[in-house]
């Protein structure tokens, strides 16, 4: 292809120079105002020679080769250059309809490779809090210790159907649920579970939850919007806008928790919940004990035999760190019963 282009250009140049030579003679006097340029693929190649002087075949060939190689390199670079998206923390503006009015919203891009998602959120309205295996986007007006208006995004090692069943089971303790399939602009089809009616048709509760269970590689992403009934119009729309930007990305798996890590993390959790527990344990007057009762690739169970006589078991997902709790008290409860307590044990690894 290169040789053909060179030959075509040389031939064109010869045809251009031949009539000018015939008209102006060899002295070049009539060619003083002529421009001496060779055109290749629409791009001029300027000559540094005096007007009227002809370029040698080697000069033309060199220019054509240089131009051809330059264009080929540029074309190759354009084709192979990766198309990168927004970076974590990058900020930009978008126009959003809020309560019927157009509003210019300032967004920040959030990317979490351990959970496996990225999204855009309104950083003037929400505070981003990164925790083990989850991210929280909390209203700037909320109490950080006990927020009411926030979006929580976390990873579950369960597939979408199993994760949706678990979310439904937990929410159904306090709510009548509305469940269906929806399509998010960035994440595609997912399960939407709305908890906006108190259990047994008890009316609209103060706190509303809407969970989205999104399929992901080796598990799922669970994004849950929390807001009050009074704020449902404004914050409900804002959360919907944020969730439509959510995309599932490749996840970098964290190392699984070992039995020792799980055991120590549960101790730290218990100490945090009861500051006097260490003193009780050290005194030895009342029996306090923690032990691993079972361990597998899917679940680690830690039993805490409390000084009160209660047997409290912590069921830990060693991949995500998500933990739920059961309690059994001899003579009081007939069997082991699940409590409303749940947390991520990874938050207590470094206590």
VOPAGU-2260 file (C-alpha; in pm, 1 decimal, decimal comma):
REM VOPAGU-2260
SITE   aa  ch    i         X         Y         Z
SITE  UNK   A    0       0,0       0,0       0,0
SITE  UNK   A    1     284,6     239,9      79,4
SITE  UNK   A    2     462,8     181,5    -251,6
SITE  UNK   A    3     140,2     236,9    -443,7
SITE  UNK   A    4      80,5     569,0    -266,4
SITE  UNK   A    5     438,9     678,9    -341,0
SITE  UNK   A    6     413,1     593,6    -708,8
SITE  UNK   A    7      78,5     767,6    -744,8
SITE  UNK   A    8     213,3    1082,5    -579,6
SITE  UNK   A    9     532,0    1090,0    -795,0
SITE  UNK   A   10     324,2    1046,2   -1108,2
SITE  UNK   A   11      89,7    1327,1   -1006,3
SITE  UNK   A   12     385,9    1555,3    -934,5
SITE  UNK   A   13     541,8    1479,7   -1272,8
SITE  UNK   A   14     217,3    1568,4   -1449,6
SITE  UNK   A   15     201,6    1896,7   -1258,0
SITE  UNK   A   16     563,6    1995,3   -1332,6
SITE  UNK   A   17     560,3    1900,5   -1701,1
SITE  UNK   A   18     317,2    2171,5   -1829,0
SITE  UNK   A   19     477,6    2435,9   -1605,8
SITE  UNK   A   20     817,6    2357,9   -1756,7
SITE  UNK   A   21     677,1    2383,7   -2105,2
SITE  UNK   A   22     517,9    2722,9   -2028,9
SITE  UNK   A   23     791,8    2888,6   -1824,8
SITE  UNK   A   24    1109,1    2740,6   -1967,8
SITE  UNK   A   25    1404,9    2622,7   -1763,2
SITE  UNK   A   26    1474,8    2953,9   -1591,6
SITE  UNK   A   27    1159,4    2926,6   -1376,7
SITE  UNK   A   28    1077,0    3301,5   -1403,2
SITE  UNK   A   29     705,7    3240,6   -1453,9
SITE  UNK   A   30     692,7    3004,8   -1156,1
SITE  UNK   A   31     800,6    3248,9    -883,6
SITE  UNK   A   32     448,3    3283,5    -739,1
SITE  UNK   A   33     354,5    2917,2    -766,1
SITE  UNK   A   34     323,1    2713,9    -443,3
SITE  UNK   A   35     531,6    2400,5    -442,3
SITE  UNK   A   36     327,7    2156,1    -223,3
SITE  UNK   A   37     262,6    1786,6    -252,4
SITE  UNK   A   38     -84,2    1682,0    -129,2
SITE  UNK   A   39    -124,8    1343,6      37,2
SITE  UNK   A   40    -458,7    1227,7     180,8
SITE  UNK   A   41    -577,5    1586,5     221,4
SITE  UNK   A   42    -274,2    1699,4     426,0
SITE  UNK   A   43     -28,6    1952,0     271,9
SITE  UNK   A   44     341,8    1878,9     288,7
SITE  UNK   A   45     521,4    2216,8     258,4
SITE  UNK   A   46     851,6    2242,6      78,7
SITE  UNK   A   47    1143,7    2442,6     215,0
SITE  UNK   A   48    1291,5    2487,3    -133,8
SITE  UNK   A   49    1271,1    2818,6    -326,7
SITE  UNK   A   50     962,9    2864,8    -544,3
SITE  UNK   A   51    1007,1    2709,2    -881,7
SITE  UNK   A   52    1258,5    2445,4    -772,6
SITE  UNK   A   53    1151,4    2086,4    -813,8
SITE  UNK   A   54    1193,7    1823,2    -550,1
SITE  UNK   A   55    1391,7    1516,4    -625,8
SITE  UNK   A   56    1226,9    1178,2    -632,6
SITE  UNK   A   57    1404,1    1077,2    -313,8
SITE  UNK   A   58    1277,5    1387,5    -131,1
SITE  UNK   A   59     918,1    1325,3    -236,4
SITE  UNK   A   60     947,0     958,6    -148,0
SITE  UNK   A   61    1089,3    1043,3     192,3
SITE  UNK   A   62     808,3    1289,5     263,7
SITE  UNK   A   63     538,1    1048,2     149,0
SITE  UNK   A   64     684,8     763,9     357,4
SITE  UNK   A   65     709,0     988,2     661,3
SITE  UNK   A   66     351,7    1111,3     617,2
SITE  UNK   A   67     218,1     759,1     560,0
SITE  UNK   A   68     396,6     617,4     864,8
SITE  UNK   A   69     279,0     909,3    1077,0
SITE  UNK   A   70     -82,4     853,6     975,3
SITE  UNK   A   71     -54,0     477,6    1026,8
SITE  UNK   A   72      91,1     528,8    1376,0
SITE  UNK   A   73    -182,4     779,5    1461,3
SITE  UNK   A   74    -451,1     541,7    1334,6
SITE  UNK   A   75    -306,5     251,2    1532,6
SITE  UNK   A   76    -281,8     462,2    1847,0
SITE  UNK   A   77    -645,4     571,8    1811,1
SITE  UNK   A   78    -765,3     214,9    1770,1
SITE  UNK   A   79    -569,9      67,6    2060,8
SITE  UNK   A   80    -600,2     351,4    2312,3
SITE  UNK   A   81    -817,4     231,3    2603,4
SITE  UNK   A   82   -1147,0     409,4    2667,5
SITE  UNK   A   83   -1132,0     484,8    3039,7
SITE  UNK   A   84   -1429,6     597,5    3249,8
SITE  UNK   A   85   -1442,5     838,4    3540,2
SITE  UNK   A   86   -1194,2     788,3    3821,5
SITE  UNK   A   87   -1281,6     737,8    4186,0
SITE  UNK   A   88   -1341,4    1083,1    4337,3
SITE  UNK   A   89   -1380,3    1262,9    4002,6
SITE  UNK   A   90   -1637,7    1545,1    4018,5
SITE  UNK   A   91   -1876,8    1683,9    3755,5
SITE  UNK   A   92   -2223,7    1841,6    3712,4
SITE  UNK   A   93   -2558,4    1711,6    3582,7
SITE  UNK   A   94   -2913,1    1855,3    3557,0
SITE  UNK   A   95   -3172,5    1661,0    3760,9
SITE  UNK   A   96   -3549,7    1701,3    3798,7
SITE  UNK   A   97   -3622,6    1736,6    4171,1
SITE  UNK   A   98   -3983,1    1790,4    4281,7
SITE  UNK   A   99   -4077,4    1913,8    3935,0
SITE  UNK   A  100   -3792,6    2161,8    3902,4
SITE  UNK   A  101   -3463,6    2145,8    3716,8
SITE  UNK   A  102   -3166,2    2147,0    3949,0
SITE  UNK   A  103   -2796,2    2148,1    3866,0
SITE  UNK   A  104   -2644,9    1875,0    4078,9
SITE  UNK   A  105   -2276,8    1834,3    4159,7
SITE  UNK   A  106   -2174,9    1471,1    4147,1
SITE  UNK   A  107   -1874,6    1270,7    4256,6
SITE  UNK   A  108   -1782,7     936,0    4105,8
SITE  UNK   A  109   -1744,5     653,7    4358,1
SITE  UNK   A  110   -1570,6     330,3    4265,3
SITE  UNK   A  111   -1520,0      31,4    4494,7
SITE  UNK   A  112   -1339,1    -268,9    4350,1
SITE  UNK   A  113   -1367,8    -480,0    4665,6
SITE  UNK   A  114   -1747,7    -463,2    4650,8
SITE  UNK   A  115   -1754,7    -447,3    4271,7
SITE  UNK   A  116   -1950,5    -135,1    4176,6
SITE  UNK   A  117   -1923,5     227,3    4072,5
SITE  UNK   A  118   -2181,0     507,6    4080,0
SITE  UNK   A  119   -2225,0     885,4    4087,8
SITE  UNK   A  120   -2365,2    1065,1    4392,5
SITE  UNK   A  121   -2456,4    1421,6    4489,4
SITE  UNK   A  122   -2163,5    1519,4    4711,5
SITE  UNK   A  123   -2328,1    1841,8    4830,2
SITE  UNK   A  124   -2618,6    1637,8    4969,6
SITE  UNK   A  125   -2450,7    1314,3    5078,0
SITE  UNK   A  126   -2141,8    1215,8    5274,3
SITE  UNK   A  127   -1955,6     908,0    5154,6
SITE  UNK   A  128   -1850,8     664,2    5427,1
SITE  UNK   A  129   -1640,9     361,4    5331,6
SITE  UNK   A  130   -1666,2      61,7    5561,7
SITE  UNK   A  131   -1571,1    -304,4    5537,9
SITE  UNK   A  132   -1760,1    -465,0    5249,5
SITE  UNK   A  133   -2002,7    -174,4    5216,3
SITE  UNK   A  134   -2031,5     192,8    5134,0
SITE  UNK   A  135   -2277,5     436,9    5284,2
SITE  UNK   A  136   -2393,2     761,4    5123,9
SITE  UNK   A  137   -2552,8     953,2    5410,8
SITE  UNK   A  138   -2747,5    1278,6    5410,6
SITE  UNK   A  139   -2528,1    1564,8    5529,8
SITE  UNK   A  140   -2808,8    1661,2    5767,2
SITE  UNK   A  141   -2820,3    1320,0    5933,2
SITE  UNK   A  142   -2665,3    1203,3    6257,1
SITE  UNK   A  143   -2360,6     997,5    6161,3
SITE  UNK   A  144   -2414,2     760,4    6455,3
SITE  UNK   A  145   -2780,9     691,4    6378,7
SITE  UNK   A  146   -2862,4     797,4    6020,9
SITE  UNK   A  147   -3215,5     785,2    5883,3
SITE  UNK   A  148   -3153,7     895,9    5524,0
SITE  UNK   A  149   -2880,2     701,6    5346,9
SITE  UNK   A  150   -2797,8     457,8    5069,6
SITE  UNK   A  151   -2605,6     144,0    5160,5
SITE  UNK   A  152   -2428,1     -62,2    4893,8
SITE  UNK   A  153   -2271,6    -395,5    4985,3
SITE  UNK   A  154   -2161,0    -726,1    4835,0
SITE  UNK   A  155   -2323,7   -1061,4    4907,4
SITE  UNK   A  156   -2166,4   -1395,3    4823,0
SITE  UNK   A  157   -2518,0   -1531,1    4762,2
SITE  UNK   A  158   -2659,1   -1525,6    4411,9
SITE  UNK   A  159   -2932,2   -1270,6    4336,0
SITE  UNK   A  160   -3224,2   -1506,1    4407,7
SITE  UNK   A  161   -3083,5   -1626,8    4741,1
SITE  UNK   A  162   -2982,8   -1274,8    4843,6
SITE  UNK   A  163   -3330,1   -1141,1    4756,2
SITE  UNK   A  164   -3486,6   -1416,0    4966,8
SITE  UNK   A  165   -3266,2   -1322,4    5265,3
SITE  UNK   A  166   -3344,7    -950,8    5229,8
SITE  UNK   A  167   -3716,7   -1025,9    5204,1
SITE  UNK   A  168   -3707,5   -1251,4    5509,6
SITE  UNK   A  169   -3541,6    -983,3    5718,9
SITE  UNK   A  170   -3761,4    -694,4    5603,9
SITE  UNK   A  171   -4082,8    -895,7    5634,6
SITE  UNK   A  172   -4040,7    -898,8    6012,3
SITE  UNK   A  173   -4149,4    -533,7    6021,8
SITE  UNK   A  174   -4300,0    -460,5    5678,7
SITE  UNK   A  175   -4545,4    -583,2    5420,6
SITE  UNK   A  176   -4337,8    -601,3    5105,2
SITE  UNK   A  177   -4383,5    -514,3    4740,1
SITE  UNK   A  178   -4146,7    -716,7    4524,0
SITE  UNK   A  179   -4078,6    -709,1    4151,1
SITE  UNK   A  180   -3823,5    -685,9    3873,3
SITE  UNK   A  181   -3693,3    -350,5    3748,1
SITE  UNK   A  182   -3422,4    -237,4    3510,7
SITE  UNK   A  183   -3158,4      12,1    3621,4
SITE  UNK   A  184   -2992,6     215,9    3346,9
SITE  UNK   A  185   -2639,8     112,0    3440,5
SITE  UNK   A  186   -2683,1    -225,3    3612,0
SITE  UNK   A  187   -2964,8    -377,1    3408,6
SITE  UNK   A  188   -3235,5    -608,5    3542,4
SITE  UNK   A  189   -3255,1    -661,2    3918,7
SITE  UNK   A  190   -3499,3    -740,2    4199,2
SITE  UNK   A  191   -3661,6    -443,6    4374,4
SITE  UNK   A  192   -3802,1    -497,9    4725,4
SITE  UNK   A  193   -3999,8    -207,4    4865,9
SITE  UNK   A  194   -4078,1    -187,6    5237,6
SITE  UNK   A  195   -4311,8     111,7    5262,5
SITE  UNK   A  196   -4604,6     -40,9    5450,6
SITE  UNK   A  197   -4596,7    -153,7    5813,7
SITE  UNK   A  198   -4651,2    -525,7    5877,4
SITE  UNK   A  199   -5009,3    -656,7    5867,9
SITE  UNK   A  200   -5117,4    -351,3    5668,8
SITE  UNK   A  201   -5027,6    -126,4    5958,4
SITE  UNK   A  202   -4999,6     189,3    5747,4
SITE  UNK   A  203   -4709,0     398,1    5632,2
SITE  UNK   A  204   -4412,4     362,7    5868,2
SITE  UNK   A  205   -4178,3     644,9    5964,2
SITE  UNK   A  206   -3884,6     467,3    5803,8
SITE  UNK   A  207   -3900,2     335,7    5446,9
SITE  UNK   A  208   -3654,7      95,3    5283,1
SITE  UNK   A  209   -3617,4       3,5    4918,2
SITE  UNK   A  210   -3365,2    -268,6    4836,8
SITE  UNK   A  211   -3223,0    -351,9    4493,4
SITE  UNK   A  212   -3060,3    -693,1    4453,0
SITE  UNK   A  213   -2832,7    -684,0    4148,6
SITE  UNK   A  214   -2668,8    -993,6    3994,2
SITE  UNK   A  215   -2288,2    -990,6    3999,9
SITE  UNK   A  216   -2007,0   -1233,5    3938,2
SITE  UNK   A  217   -1986,9   -1489,8    4219,7
SITE  UNK   A  218   -2266,3   -1322,3    4414,9
SITE  UNK   A  219   -2472,1   -1005,3    4406,5
SITE  UNK   A  220   -2475,7    -636,6    4495,9
SITE  UNK   A  221   -2740,4    -519,0    4742,4
SITE  UNK   A  222   -2818,6    -146,5    4734,2
SITE  UNK   A  223   -3070,8     -31,6    4995,2
SITE  UNK   A  224   -3216,2     318,9    5014,2
SITE  UNK   A  225   -3327,9     431,7    5360,5
SITE  UNK   A  226   -3538,8     743,0    5407,7
SITE  UNK   A  227   -3826,2     882,6    5610,8
SITE  UNK   A  228   -4183,7     913,4    5488,4
SITE  UNK   A  229   -4155,4    1292,8    5493,4
SITE  UNK   A  230   -3843,3    1287,8    5276,6
SITE  UNK   A  231   -3964,0    1020,6    5033,8
SITE  UNK   A  232   -4043,3    1261,2    4748,2
SITE  UNK   A  233   -3712,7    1446,9    4742,8
SITE  UNK   A  234   -3469,9    1181,8    4864,7
SITE  UNK   A  235   -3659,4     901,8    4694,5
SITE  UNK   A  236   -3592,6    1070,6    4358,7
SITE  UNK   A  237   -3230,9    1141,7    4445,0
SITE  UNK   A  238   -3166,8     779,3    4540,2
SITE  UNK   A  239   -3336,4     662,7    4218,8
SITE  UNK   A  240   -3109,3     892,4    4017,1
SITE  UNK   A  241   -2799,6     761,5    4196,9
SITE  UNK   A  242   -2902,0     398,0    4154,5
SITE  UNK   A  243   -2953,1     445,9    3781,0
SITE  UNK   A  244   -2583,2     535,6    3756,8
SITE  UNK   A  245   -2471,9     220,9    3942,4
SITE  UNK   A  246   -2270,4     -26,6    3736,7
SITE  UNK   A  247   -2134,6    -365,9    3836,8
SITE  UNK   A  248   -1759,3    -398,1    3775,9
SITE  UNK   A  249   -1494,6    -664,6    3827,3
SITE  UNK   A  250   -1443,3    -737,1    4193,8
SITE  UNK   A  251   -1112,6    -786,9    4372,3
SITE  UNK   A  252   -1189,2   -1049,6    4632,0
SITE  UNK   A  253   -1059,5    -994,0    4981,6
SITE  UNK   A  254    -889,3   -1286,2    5155,4
SITE  UNK   A  255   -1125,6   -1507,2    5353,2
SITE  UNK   A  256   -1129,6   -1467,2    5727,3
SITE  UNK   A  257    -944,2   -1730,6    5922,9
SITE  UNK   A  258   -1092,7   -1891,3    6233,1
SITE  UNK   A  259    -853,8   -1694,1    6454,6
SITE  UNK   A  260    -949,8   -1366,0    6288,4
SITE  UNK   A  261   -1319,7   -1441,0    6325,9
SITE  UNK   A  262   -1279,2   -1535,7    6691,7
SITE  UNK   A  263   -1080,1   -1222,8    6777,8
SITE  UNK   A  264   -1317,4    -997,9    6584,7
SITE  UNK   A  265   -1617,0   -1133,6    6779,8
SITE  UNK   A  266   -1432,7   -1072,5    7105,3
SITE  UNK   A  267   -1362,8    -715,6    6995,9
SITE  UNK   A  268   -1728,5    -672,9    6903,6
SITE  UNK   A  269   -1840,4    -794,2    7246,1
SITE  UNK   A  270   -1588,4    -570,1    7421,8
SITE  UNK   A  271   -1711,9    -269,9    7221,9
SITE  UNK   A  272   -2071,2    -343,9    7319,6
SITE  UNK   A  273   -1990,1    -393,2    7688,4
SITE  UNK   A  274   -1687,0    -189,6    7807,5
SITE  UNK   A  275   -1681,6    -366,5    8145,5
SITE  UNK   A  276   -1662,0    -712,3    7987,8
SITE  UNK   A  277   -1280,9    -723,5    7989,3
SITE  UNK   A  278   -1275,8    -658,1    8363,5
SITE  UNK   A  279   -1535,5    -931,0    8421,6
SITE  UNK   A  280   -1330,5   -1171,4    8211,9
SITE  UNK   A  281   -1006,5   -1083,6    8393,4
SITE  UNK   A  282   -1163,1   -1115,7    8739,1
SITE  UNK   A  283   -1274,9   -1471,6    8661,7
SITE  UNK   A  284   -1563,8   -1452,7    8903,0
SITE  UNK   A  285   -1818,5   -1513,4    8629,0
SITE  UNK   A  286   -1752,6   -1753,6    8340,8
SITE  UNK   A  287   -1696,3   -1589,0    8001,9
SITE  UNK   A  288   -1585,8   -1789,0    7698,9
SITE  UNK   A  289   -1562,5   -1773,6    7318,2
SITE  UNK   A  290   -1503,1   -2070,2    7090,1
SITE  UNK   A  291   -1534,6   -2177,5    6725,8
SITE  UNK   A  292   -1812,8   -2437,6    6705,8
SITE  UNK   A  293   -1801,3   -2493,3    6329,6
SITE  UNK   A  294   -1604,2   -2370,5    6031,6
SITE  UNK   A  295   -1636,7   -2415,5    5655,5
SITE  UNK   A  296   -1563,1   -2220,6    5337,5
SITE  UNK   A  297   -1913,7   -2073,4    5356,3
SITE  UNK   A  298   -1959,4   -2006,8    5726,9
SITE  UNK   A  299   -1779,1   -1971,9    6059,9
SITE  UNK   A  300   -1980,5   -1998,1    6382,2
SITE  UNK   A  301   -1849,2   -1846,5    6705,2
SITE  UNK   A  302   -2020,7   -1928,6    7034,1
SITE  UNK   A  303   -2006,9   -1673,2    7314,0
SITE  UNK   A  304   -2102,1   -1820,0    7650,3
SITE  UNK   A  305   -2196,6   -1506,0    7842,3
SITE  UNK   A  306   -2170,5   -1463,0    8218,3
SITE  UNK   A  307   -2549,4   -1418,0    8217,7
SITE  UNK   A  308   -2596,0   -1779,6    8111,1
SITE  UNK   A  309   -2697,0   -1691,0    7755,6
SITE  UNK   A  310   -2544,3   -1877,5    7463,0
SITE  UNK   A  311   -2494,6   -1633,1    7177,7
SITE  UNK   A  312   -2385,6   -1759,6    6839,7
SITE  UNK   A  313   -2237,9   -1545,6    6562,3
SITE  UNK   A  314   -2280,4   -1676,6    6207,9
SITE  UNK   A  315   -2007,4   -1525,8    5991,6
SITE  UNK   A  316   -1963,1   -1524,1    5615,2
SITE  UNK   A  317   -1581,0   -1557,3    5589,4
SITE  UNK   A  318   -1575,7   -1384,2    5248,6
SITE  UNK   A  319   -1789,3   -1077,4    5313,4
SITE  UNK   A  320   -1769,9   -1064,8    5693,5
SITE  UNK   A  321   -2148,2   -1026,0    5717,8
SITE  UNK   A  322   -2266,6   -1164,6    6051,5
SITE  UNK   A  323   -2602,3   -1242,0    6209,9
SITE  UNK   A  324   -2673,0   -1344,7    6568,3
SITE  UNK   A  325   -2880,5   -1606,0    6750,2
SITE  UNK   A  326   -2945,8   -1650,7    7121,6
SITE  UNK   A  327   -3041,0   -1940,5    7344,2
SITE  UNK   A  328   -3108,2   -1921,9    7717,0
SITE  UNK   A  329   -3174,0   -2251,9    7891,7
SITE  UNK   A  330   -3509,4   -2255,7    8070,1
SITE  UNK   A  331   -3622,9   -1935,0    7898,1
SITE  UNK   A  332   -3614,2   -1997,7    7524,0
SITE  UNK   A  333   -3722,5   -2328,8    7371,2
SITE  UNK   A  334   -3452,2   -2320,7    7106,0
SITE  UNK   A  335   -3191,5   -2106,2    6942,4
SITE  UNK   A  336   -3358,5   -1790,5    6809,8
SITE  UNK   A  337   -3231,1   -1538,3    6561,5
SITE  UNK   A  338   -3211,9   -1181,1    6690,6
SITE  UNK   A  339   -3238,0    -854,0    6498,3
SITE  UNK   A  340   -2866,1    -799,1    6551,0
SITE  UNK   A  341   -2639,6    -801,8    6243,9
SITE  UNK   A  342   -2309,5    -637,6    6153,0
SITE  UNK   A  343   -1990,4    -686,1    5953,7
SITE  UNK   A  344   -1721,5    -859,4    6155,2
SITE  UNK   A  345   -1446,0    -705,7    5941,3
SITE  UNK   A  346   -1519,4    -373,1    6113,1
SITE  UNK   A  347   -1377,5    -523,8    6432,2
SITE  UNK   A  348   -1062,5    -691,6    6309,0
SITE  UNK   A  349    -830,6    -411,5    6422,8
SITE  UNK   A  350    -982,5    -327,9    6759,5
